[in-house]
């Protein structure tokens, strides 16, 4: 019903930059909060950044000042600009969105399939 597709991951050297995208498609009436999460090998999935439908943002302490989350509601797309990347940023990055698909329904959370980000030292 709703699909989230991440793109933009890859291999980058420490200090480099990447821009992730998350495109939502399907029977979408409205998207509320959206967020980026990441999971490194052997670790739990953790929040990276979130953005509300009004544009308010929140970041994990570990990425504050280096990452920027944004969204383009006309394209149902969210972005994560990642600068000054560090080896500890290596993880699979997932996007999540709270989506309304029915006028009389409620918002449900959807996840993307993930995109790998690898930062070499």
ROMIKE-842985 format. One record per atom (N, C-alpha, C): residue number from 1; residue in one letter; chain; atom name; x, y, z. Coordinates in nm, 2 decimals. Each point is the difference from the previous one (the first is absolute). Layout:
! ROMIKE-842985
   n res chain atom     px     py     pz
 NUM   A     A   CA      X      Y      Z
...
! end
This chain:
! ROMIKE-842985
   n res chain atom     px     py     pz
   1   X     A    N   0.08  -0.12   0.00
   1   X     A   CA  -0.08   0.12   0.00
   1   X     A    C   0.09   0.13   0.00
   2   X     A    N   0.10  -0.01   0.08
   2   X     A   CA   0.10   0.11   0.01
   2   X     A    C   0.14  -0.06  -0.01
   3   X     A    N   0.08   0.06  -0.08
   3   X     A   CA   0.14  -0.05  -0.02
   3   X     A    C   0.09   0.12   0.03
   4   X     A    N   0.10  -0.03   0.08
   4   X     A   CA   0.11   0.10   0.02
   4   X     A    C   0.13  -0.06  -0.06
   5   X     A    N   0.07   0.07  -0.08
   5   X     A   CA   0.12  -0.04  -0.07
   5   X     A    C   0.11   0.09   0.03
   6   X     A    N   0.10  -0.05   0.07
   6   X     A   CA   0.12   0.08   0.03
   6   X     A    C   0.10  -0.01  -0.12
   7   X     A    N   0.08   0.10  -0.02
   7   X     A   CA   0.11   0.00  -0.09
   7   X     A    C   0.11   0.10   0.04
   8   X     A    N   0.12  -0.02  -0.06
   8   X     A   CA   0.10   0.10   0.03
   8   X     A    C   0.11  -0.06   0.09
   9   X     A    N  -0.01  -0.12   0.05
   9   X     A   CA   0.10  -0.06   0.08
   9   X     A    C   0.12  -0.03  -0.08
  10   X     A    N   0.11  -0.04   0.07
  10   X     A   CA   0.12  -0.04  -0.07
  10   X     A    C   0.12   0.00   0.09
  11   X     A    N   0.12  -0.01  -0.07
  11   X     A   CA   0.13   0.00   0.07
  11   X     A    C   0.06   0.14  -0.01
  12   X     A    N   0.04   0.06   0.11
  12   X     A   CA   0.07   0.13   0.00
  12   X     A    C   0.11   0.00   0.10
  13   X     A    N   0.10   0.08  -0.02
  13   X     A   CA   0.11   0.01   0.09
  13   X     A    C  -0.04   0.09   0.12
  14   X     A    N   0.06  -0.01   0.11
  14   X     A   CA  -0.03   0.08   0.12
  14   X     A    C   0.02   0.15  -0.04
  15   X     A    N  -0.09   0.08   0.05
  15   X     A   CA   0.00   0.14  -0.04
  15   X     A    C  -0.08   0.04  -0.12
  16   X     A    N  -0.04  -0.11  -0.07
  16   X     A   CA  -0.08   0.02  -0.12
  16   X     A    C  -0.15   0.03   0.03
  17   X     A    N  -0.08   0.00  -0.11
  17   X     A   CA  -0.14   0.03   0.01
  17   X     A    C  -0.08  -0.09  -0.08
  18   X     A    N  -0.12  -0.02   0.04
  18   X     A   CA  -0.10  -0.08  -0.08
  18   X     A    C  -0.14   0.07   0.02
  19   X     A    N  -0.09  -0.02  -0.09
  19   X     A   CA  -0.13   0.05   0.01
  19   X     A    C  -0.10  -0.12  -0.02
  20   X     A    N  -0.08  -0.03   0.10
  20   X     A   CA  -0.09  -0.11  -0.01
  20   X     A    C  -0.14   0.06  -0.04
  21   X     A    N  -0.07  -0.08  -0.07
  21   X     A   CA  -0.14   0.04  -0.04
  21   X     A    C  -0.10  -0.12   0.04
  22   X     A    N  -0.12   0.04   0.04
  22   X     A   CA  -0.10  -0.10   0.03
  22   X     A    C  -0.13   0.05  -0.07
  23   X     A    N  -0.04  -0.07  -0.10
  23   X     A   CA  -0.12   0.03  -0.08
  23   X     A    C  -0.11  -0.09   0.03
  24   X     A    N  -0.11   0.07   0.04
  24   X     A   CA  -0.12  -0.08   0.03
  24   X     A    C  -0.10   0.00  -0.11
  25   X     A    N  -0.07  -0.11  -0.02
  25   X     A   CA  -0.09  -0.01  -0.11
  25   X     A    C  -0.12  -0.09   0.04
  26   X     A    N  -0.11   0.00  -0.07
  26   X     A   CA  -0.11  -0.08   0.03
  26   X     A    C  -0.12   0.09   0.03
  27   X     A    N  -0.10  -0.06   0.08
  27   X     A   CA  -0.12   0.07   0.03
  27   X     A    C   0.02   0.10   0.12
  28   X     A    N   0.06   0.11  -0.03
  28   X     A   CA   0.04   0.09   0.10
  28   X     A    C  -0.09   0.12   0.00
  29   X     A    N  -0.07   0.03   0.12
  29   X     A   CA  -0.08   0.12   0.01
  29   X     A    C   0.09   0.11   0.07
  30   X     A    N   0.07  -0.04   0.10
  30   X     A   CA   0.09   0.09   0.07
  30   X     A    C   0.11  -0.07   0.08
  31   X     A    N   0.12   0.06   0.00
  31   X     A   CA   0.11  -0.06   0.08
  31   X     A    C   0.02   0.09   0.12
  32   X     A    N   0.00  -0.05   0.11
  32   X     A   CA   0.03   0.07   0.13
  32   X     A    C   0.15   0.00   0.02
  33   X     A    N   0.04  -0.05   0.12
  33   X     A   CA   0.14   0.00   0.03
  33   X     A    C   0.08  -0.10  -0.08
  34   X     A    N   0.12   0.04  -0.03
  34   X     A   CA   0.09  -0.09  -0.08
  34   X     A    C   0.13  -0.01   0.08
  35   X     A    N   0.07  -0.11  -0.02
  35   X     A   CA   0.13  -0.01   0.07
  35   X     A    C   0.10  -0.09  -0.07
  36   X     A    N   0.12   0.02   0.04
  36   X     A   CA   0.11  -0.09  -0.04
  36   X     A    C   0.05  -0.07   0.12
  37   X     A    N   0.03  -0.13  -0.02
  37   X     A   CA   0.05  -0.09   0.11
  37   X     A    C   0.12  -0.07  -0.06
  38   X     A    N   0.08  -0.06   0.08
  38   X     A   CA   0.11  -0.08  -0.05
  38   X     A    C   0.03  -0.12   0.09
  39   X     A    N   0.06  -0.10  -0.06
  39   X     A   CA   0.03  -0.12   0.08
  39   X     A    C   0.14  -0.05  -0.04
  40   X     A    N   0.09   0.01   0.09
  40   X     A   CA   0.14  -0.06  -0.03
  40   X     A    C   0.00  -0.14   0.04
  41   X     A    N   0.09  -0.08  -0.06
  41   X     A   CA   0.01  -0.14   0.03
  41   X     A    C   0.02  -0.03   0.15
  42   X     A    N  -0.09  -0.08   0.06
  42   X     A   CA   0.01  -0.04   0.14
  42   X     A    C  -0.06   0.10   0.09
  43   X     A    N  -0.06   0.11  -0.05
  43   X     A   CA  -0.06   0.10   0.08
  43   X     A    C  -0.15   0.01  -0.03
  44   X     A    N  -0.07   0.07   0.09
  44   X     A   CA  -0.14   0.02  -0.02
  44   X     A    C  -0.02   0.12  -0.09
  45   X     A    N  -0.12   0.00  -0.06
  45   X     A   CA  -0.03   0.11  -0.09
  45   X     A    C  -0.02   0.13   0.09
  46   X     A    N   0.06   0.11  -0.05
  46   X     A   CA  -0.01   0.12   0.07
  46   X     A    C  -0.05   0.12  -0.08
  47   X     A    N  -0.06   0.10   0.07
  47   X     A   CA  -0.05   0.11  -0.07
  47   X     A    C   0.12   0.09  -0.04
  48   X     A    N  -0.01   0.05  -0.13
  48   X     A   CA   0.10   0.10  -0.05
  48   X     A    C  -0.06   0.14   0.00
  49   X     A    N  -0.12   0.02  -0.06
  49   X     A   CA  -0.06   0.13  -0.01
  49   X     A    C  -0.14  -0.02  -0.04
  50   X     A    N  -0.09   0.10   0.05
  50   X     A   CA  -0.14   0.00  -0.04
  50   X     A    C  -0.04   0.14  -0.04
  51   X     A    N  -0.11   0.00  -0.08
  51   X     A   CA  -0.05   0.13  -0.05
  51   X     A    C  -0.15  -0.01   0.00
  52   X     A    N  -0.07   0.10   0.06
  52   X     A   CA  -0.14   0.00   0.00
  52   X     A    C  -0.06   0.05  -0.13
  53   X     A    N  -0.13  -0.01  -0.02
  53   X     A   CA  -0.06   0.06  -0.12
  53   X     A    C   0.01   0.15   0.00
  54   X     A    N   0.02   0.06   0.12
  54   X     A   CA   0.02   0.14   0.01
  54   X     A    C   0.15   0.05  -0.02
  55   X     A    N   0.08  -0.10  -0.01
  55   X     A   CA   0.15   0.03  -0.03
  55   X     A    C   0.08   0.00   0.13
  56   X     A    N  -0.05  -0.03   0.11
  56   X     A   CA   0.08   0.00   0.12
  56   X     A    C   0.09  -0.13   0.00
  57   X     A    N   0.13   0.02   0.04
  57   X     A   CA   0.09  -0.11  -0.01
  57   X     A    C   0.06  -0.03   0.13
  58   X     A    N   0.05  -0.12   0.01
  58   X     A   CA   0.06  -0.06   0.12
  58   X     A    C   0.12  -0.09  -0.04
  59   X     A    N   0.11   0.01   0.07
  59   X     A   CA   0.12  -0.08  -0.04
  59   X     A    C   0.05  -0.07   0.12
  60   X     A    N   0.06  -0.12  -0.03
  60   X     A   CA   0.08  -0.07   0.10
  60   X     A    C   0.13   0.09   0.03
  61   X     A    N   0.04  -0.01   0.12
  61   X     A   CA   0.12   0.08   0.04
  61   X     A    C   0.12  -0.03  -0.09
  62   X     A    N   0.01  -0.12  -0.04
  62   X     A   CA   0.12  -0.05  -0.07
  62   X     A    C   0.01   0.06  -0.15
  63   X     A    N  -0.11   0.05  -0.05
  63   X     A   CA   0.00   0.06  -0.13
  63   X     A    C  -0.03   0.15  -0.01
  64   X     A    N  -0.04   0.05   0.11
  64   X     A   CA  -0.03   0.15   0.01
  64   X     A    C   0.12   0.08  -0.06
  65   X     A    N  -0.04   0.09  -0.09
  65   X     A   CA   0.11   0.08  -0.06
  65   X     A    C   0.06  -0.05  -0.12
  66   X     A    N  -0.02  -0.13  -0.03
  66   X     A   CA   0.06  -0.07  -0.11
  66   X     A    C  -0.11  -0.04  -0.10
  67   X     A    N  -0.12  -0.04   0.05
  67   X     A   CA  -0.10  -0.05  -0.09
  67   X     A    C  -0.12   0.10   0.00
  68   X     A    N  -0.07   0.00  -0.12
  68   X     A   CA  -0.11   0.09  -0.01
  68   X     A    C  -0.12  -0.08  -0.07
  69   X     A    N  -0.11   0.00   0.07
  69   X     A   CA  -0.12  -0.07  -0.05
  69   X     A    C  -0.09   0.11  -0.07
  70   X     A    N  -0.06  -0.04  -0.11
  70   X     A   CA  -0.09   0.09  -0.06
  70   X     A    C  -0.11  -0.08  -0.08
  71   X     A    N  -0.10   0.06  -0.05
  71   X     A   CA  -0.11  -0.07  -0.07
  71   X     A    C  -0.06   0.09  -0.11
  72   X     A    N  -0.04  -0.06  -0.10
  72   X     A   CA  -0.07   0.07  -0.11
  72   X     A    C  -0.14  -0.07  -0.01
  73   X     A    N  -0.10   0.07   0.06
  73   X     A   CA  -0.13  -0.07   0.00
  73   X     A    C  -0.07  -0.01  -0.14
  74   X     A    N   0.04   0.09  -0.09
  74   X     A   CA  -0.05  -0.01  -0.13
  74   X     A    C   0.04  -0.13  -0.07
  75   X     A    N   0.12  -0.05   0.04
  75   X     A   CA   0.05  -0.12  -0.06
  75   X     A    C  -0.01  -0.12   0.10
  76   X     A    N  -0.06   0.02   0.11
  76   X     A   CA  -0.01  -0.11   0.10
  76   X     A    C   0.14  -0.06   0.03
  77   X     A    N   0.10   0.09   0.01
  77   X     A   CA   0.14  -0.05   0.01
  77   X     A    C   0.06   0.07   0.12
  78   X     A    N   0.09  -0.08   0.07
  78   X     A   CA   0.07   0.05   0.11
  78   X     A    C   0.15  -0.02  -0.03
  79   X     A    N   0.09   0.09   0.06
  79   X     A   CA   0.14  -0.01  -0.03
  79   X     A    C   0.08   0.00   0.13
  80   X     A    N   0.12  -0.05  -0.01
  80   X     A   CA   0.09   0.01   0.11
  80   X     A    C   0.14   0.04  -0.06
  81   X     A    N   0.04   0.12   0.02
  81   X     A   CA   0.13   0.05  -0.04
  81   X     A    C   0.10  -0.04   0.11
  82   X     A    N   0.10  -0.08  -0.03
  82   X     A   CA   0.10  -0.04   0.10
  82   X     A    C   0.13   0.05  -0.04
  83   X     A    N   0.06   0.09   0.08
  83   X     A   CA   0.13   0.06  -0.02
  83   X     A    C   0.09  -0.05   0.11
  84   X     A    N   0.13   0.02  -0.02
  84   X     A   CA   0.11  -0.04   0.10
  84   X     A    C  -0.03  -0.14   0.05
  85   X     A    N  -0.02  -0.09  -0.09
  85   X     A   CA  -0.03  -0.14   0.04
  85   X     A    C   0.12  -0.06   0.07
  86   X     A    N  -0.04  -0.09   0.09
  86   X     A   CA   0.10  -0.07   0.08
  86   X     A    C  -0.02  -0.15  -0.01
  87   X     A    N   0.11  -0.08   0.02
  87   X     A   CA  -0.02  -0.14   0.00
  87   X     A    C  -0.12  -0.06   0.08
  88   X     A    N  -0.02   0.07   0.11
  88   X     A   CA  -0.11  -0.05   0.09
  88   X     A    C  -0.14   0.03  -0.05
  89   X     A    N  -0.01   0.08  -0.11
  89   X     A   CA  -0.12   0.02  -0.07
  89   X     A    C  -0.04  -0.12  -0.09
  90   X     A    N   0.09  -0.09  -0.02
  90   X     A   CA  -0.03  -0.12  -0.08
  90   X     A    C  -0.11  -0.08   0.06
  91   X     A    N  -0.10  -0.02  -0.09
  91   X     A   CA  -0.12  -0.07   0.04
  91   X     A    C  -0.10  -0.01  -0.12
  92   X     A    N  -0.10  -0.08   0.02
  92   X     A   CA  -0.11   0.00  -0.09
  92   X     A    C  -0.10   0.11   0.04
  93   X     A    N  -0.03   0.09  -0.09
  93   X     A   CA  -0.09   0.11   0.04
  93   X     A    C  -0.14  -0.03  -0.06
  94   X     A    N  -0.10   0.02   0.09
  94   X     A   CA  -0.14  -0.02  -0.03
  94   X     A    C  -0.08   0.12   0.02
  95   X     A    N  -0.10   0.02  -0.09
  95   X     A   CA  -0.09   0.11   0.02
  95   X     A    C  -0.14  -0.05   0.05
  96   X     A    N  -0.06   0.08   0.07
  96   X     A   CA  -0.14  -0.03   0.06
  96   X     A    C  -0.09   0.12  -0.02
  97   X     A    N  -0.12  -0.03  -0.03
  97   X     A   CA  -0.10   0.11  -0.02
  97   X     A    C  -0.13  -0.04   0.06
  98   X     A    N  -0.07   0.09   0.06
  98   X     A   CA  -0.14  -0.02   0.05
  98   X     A    C  -0.09   0.05  -0.11
  99   X     A    N  -0.08  -0.09  -0.06
  99   X     A   CA  -0.07   0.03  -0.12
  99   X     A    C  -0.15  -0.02   0.02
 100   X     A    N  -0.08   0.09  -0.05
 100   X     A   CA  -0.14  -0.01   0.00
 100   X     A    C  -0.05  -0.05  -0.14
 101   X     A    N  -0.07  -0.11  -0.01
 101   X     A   CA  -0.04  -0.06  -0.13
 101   X     A    C  -0.15   0.00  -0.02
 102   X     A    N  -0.07   0.04   0.11
 102   X     A   CA  -0.15   0.00  -0.01
 102   X     A    C  -0.05   0.13   0.07
 103   X     A    N  -0.10   0.06  -0.06
 103   X     A   CA  -0.05   0.13   0.06
 103   X     A    C  -0.05  -0.02   0.14
 104   X     A    N  -0.05  -0.12   0.03
 104   X     A   CA  -0.06  -0.02   0.13
 104   X     A    C   0.09  -0.10   0.08
 105   X     A    N   0.12  -0.02  -0.04
 105   X     A   CA   0.09  -0.09   0.07
 105   X     A    C   0.09   0.07   0.09
 106   X     A    N   0.11  -0.07   0.03
 106   X     A   CA   0.10   0.06   0.09
 106   X     A    C   0.14  -0.01  -0.07
 107   X     A    N   0.09   0.07   0.06
 107   X     A   CA   0.14  -0.01  -0.06
 107   X     A    C   0.06  -0.14   0.04
 108   X     A    N   0.07  -0.06  -0.09
 108   X     A   CA   0.07  -0.12   0.03
 108   X     A    C   0.15   0.02  -0.04
 109   X     A    N   0.09  -0.07   0.07
 109   X     A   CA   0.14   0.01  -0.03
 109   X     A    C   0.04  -0.10  -0.11
 110   X     A    N   0.08   0.05  -0.09
 110   X     A   CA   0.06  -0.08  -0.11
 110   X     A    C   0.15   0.02   0.00
 111   X     A    N   0.07  -0.11  -0.03
 111   X     A   CA   0.14   0.00  -0.01
 111   X     A    C   0.05  -0.03  -0.14
 112   X     A    N   0.12   0.06  -0.03
 112   X     A   CA   0.06  -0.04  -0.12
 112   X     A    C   0.09  -0.12   0.02
 113   X     A    N   0.06  -0.05  -0.11
 113   X     A   CA   0.08  -0.12   0.01
 113   X     A    C   0.14   0.02   0.04
 114   X     A    N   0.05   0.12   0.01
 114   X     A   CA   0.13   0.04   0.05
 114   X     A    C   0.10   0.02  -0.11
 115   X     A    N   0.10   0.08   0.02
 115   X     A   CA   0.11   0.02  -0.09
 115   X     A    C   0.13   0.00   0.08
 116   X     A    N   0.10  -0.06  -0.05
 116   X     A   CA   0.13  -0.02   0.07
 116   X     A    C   0.08   0.13  -0.01
 117   X     A    N   0.05   0.04   0.11
 117   X     A   CA   0.10   0.11   0.00
 117   X     A    C   0.13  -0.05   0.06
 118   X     A    N   0.11   0.00  -0.07
 118   X     A   CA   0.13  -0.04   0.06
 118   X     A    C   0.10   0.11  -0.01
 119   X     A    N   0.06   0.03   0.11
 119   X     A   CA   0.10   0.11   0.01
 119   X     A    C   0.13  -0.07   0.04
 120   X     A    N   0.10   0.02  -0.09
 120   X     A   CA   0.13  -0.06   0.02
 120   X     A    C   0.09   0.10   0.07
 121   X     A    N   0.09  -0.05   0.08
 121   X     A   CA   0.09   0.09   0.07
 121   X     A    C   0.13   0.03  -0.08
! end
